[in-house]
Amino acid sequence: MRHAIAPGTGDPKNFVIGDCNTQRNLDEAGRNQARAIGARVREAGILLDVVLSSQWCRCLETAKLLGLGNVIETPALNSFFRDGSTKKIQTDQIIDRLRALPKHSNALLITHQVNITALTGVYPSSGEIILFRFGDNDVLDMLARLTL
């Protein structure tokens, strides 16, 4: 899932992980979007085994407002928008993390457009969920694009 609505692009030059005052954050529309998505997931009866999130404040806030389970900060989901040199390493780490989950696990990853595009080839909207699973030969099969 791409984080909920956070106006703007990228982050300020003084960006610091853990200091939300230095980051691009969710606005009220984004907070409402995250709450509504969480409600829809619960209404659908979807249970998650794990919720992983980028350490960026907009992702962590999205994950917490979804209210779908304990959130695990996952550095491999951090944005590489500014520095694409870590794209392959981080994408491989996420694939390895997902492969390590028990078979038939449901995982929700809250991250950034660049990470989702690297993993799936899809350019998601804010708050969009890309539903996928590992298919034959461990290839990612996209099942659906979900928006509220």
Buried (B, 14 or more C-beta within 10 A) or exposed (E): BBBBBBEEEEBEEEBEBEEBEBBBBBBEBBBBBBBBBBBBBEEEEEEBEBBBBBBBBBBBBBBBBBBBBEBEBBEBBBBBBEEEEBBEEBBEBBBEBBEEEEEEEBEBBBBBBBBBBBBBEBEBEBBBBBEBEBEEEEEBEEEEBBEB
